[in-house]
Structure formats: C-alpha cells, structure tokens
Amino acid sequence: MRYPWLRLAIFIVGCALPLWWLYEAAMSLLGPDPGKILMDRLGLGALTFLLVTLCMTPLQRLTGWSGWIVVRRQLGLWCFAYIVLHILCYLFFILGLDWGQLAVELRKRPYIFVGALGFLGLLALAVTSNRYSQRRLGGRWKKLHKLVYVILGLGLLHFLWIVRSDLREWAIYAGIGGLLLVLRIPAVARRVPRLVGRRGRVAS
C-alpha cells in the first residue's frame, strides 16, 4: 500500500470529527436541537470532503507528487460516508422515521429533492469507485465519474437553499468550487503548471 501514513491520517480525521460531534451532543454542548446541528455539520463535512477530493488532481498537476491521486478515492468515499450519516440524521432527528412525512417534505422543501439527487449521484460514484468497475466500464468509467461536477453543483444549490439569509459561508464554498471547476478547463489545466514552473525557475 502506497503512502500508508497519509491514508491513516485521513482515516483518523474522517472518524474523529463525527465522534467529537457525538461527544458534544452527549454533553449537551450543541444547544437545544443537537440532532439538527449534527445533520448540518455532517452535510458541511461531506461538502468539504468533496471539495478536497476535487483538489487532488490540480495539486498533482502542480506538484507532480502522486500521493494526491492515491488518496483521492479514499476522500471521495469519506464524502459519501458523511452524506449517508447526514441523511440518517435527517431521517431520525427531523422526520422521526415517519416515512409518510418524507413525501410531504419533498413537496414543501425542494432543496431536499436536490440533495437526494446529489446523494444518488454519489452512490453511483461510490459503487463504481473500485478497480473492477474501472475495468468493466472501460472508457465509460471516466465519463460516469465526471458526474462529480454535477454533484458539486447540486450540493452547492442544496446548501444555498438552506442558508439564503446568510450567504457569506456559502460564498466561500461556492468560490472554492468555482475555482476548482475553472482549473478543470483544459486550457487552464495545461497553462497553470507551466506558470508555476516558470516562477520556480525565476525564484531559484
């Protein structure tokens, strides 16, 4: 296994955050509605993991270090894990496992439908993230995994719909996401490493 220390560090961070939030909830440190706070934090955690996952390819191009790509799949799976926990919190703490209420919520709050679409997209990527799926799908695998950009858009729209009254935090996530998408444009992706290389030569 390549870069086990990096994989271990990501695993520790991925596990530690929800455990710490659960500890805060158990100690009554999350206010009068800890279930909603847990749900919101897990949702933001998933969005953060998604953005970090999308950072891996630009970082590899900029630095030439292969470790970024090695942990990309692991980061993506942590994003999926946080989304699953986010949905479970919603079902337990918000709906109280009242499945009949779910249909009402989907009609009243379209952002839940948008989030559900994002989850289905992440599910497809998580299920096909293994090497067997890569071999099985061939060239179609890369096309399928470009769905991550649509998922990012759905996640940001879901987040925007929830925090319409205060857009400052959303703007930070959206700005990072927008920058990462710009770096995916072929002309930009080819040009940035050259600019970095030139600056490095000038500095030396």
C-alpha positions, 0 to 999 in steps of 0.5 A: 500500500502506497503512502500508508501514513497519509491514508491513516491520517485521513482515516483518523480525521474522517472518524474523529470529527463525527465522534467529537460531534457525538461527544458534544451532543452527549454533553449537551454542548450543541444547544437545544436541537443537537440532532439538527446541528449534527445533520448540518455539520455532517452535510458541511463535512461531506461538502468539504470532503468533496471539495478536497477530493476535487483538489487532488488532481490540480495539486498533482498537476502542480506538484507532480507528487502522486500521493494526491491521486492515491488518496483521492478515492479514499476522500471521495468515499469519506464524502459519501460516508458523511452524506449517508450519516447526514441523511440518517440524521435527517431521517431520525432527528427531523422526520422521526422515521415517519416515512409518510412525512418524507413525501410531504417534505419533498413537496414543501422543501425542494432543496431536499429533492436536490440533495437526494439527487446529489446523494444518488449521484454519489452512490453511483460514484461510490459503487463504481469507485473500485478497480473492477468497475474501472475495468468493466466500464472501460472508457465509460468509467471516466465519463460516469465519474465526471458526474462529480461536477454535477454533484458539486453543483447540486450540493452547492444549490442544496446548501444555498437553499438552506442558508439564503439569509446568510450567504457569506459561508456559502460564498466561500464554498461556492468560490472554492468550487468555482475555482476548482471547476475553472482549473478543470478547463483544459486550457487552464489545466495545461497553462497553470503548471507551466506558470508555476514552473516558470516562477520556480525557475525565476525564484531559484 
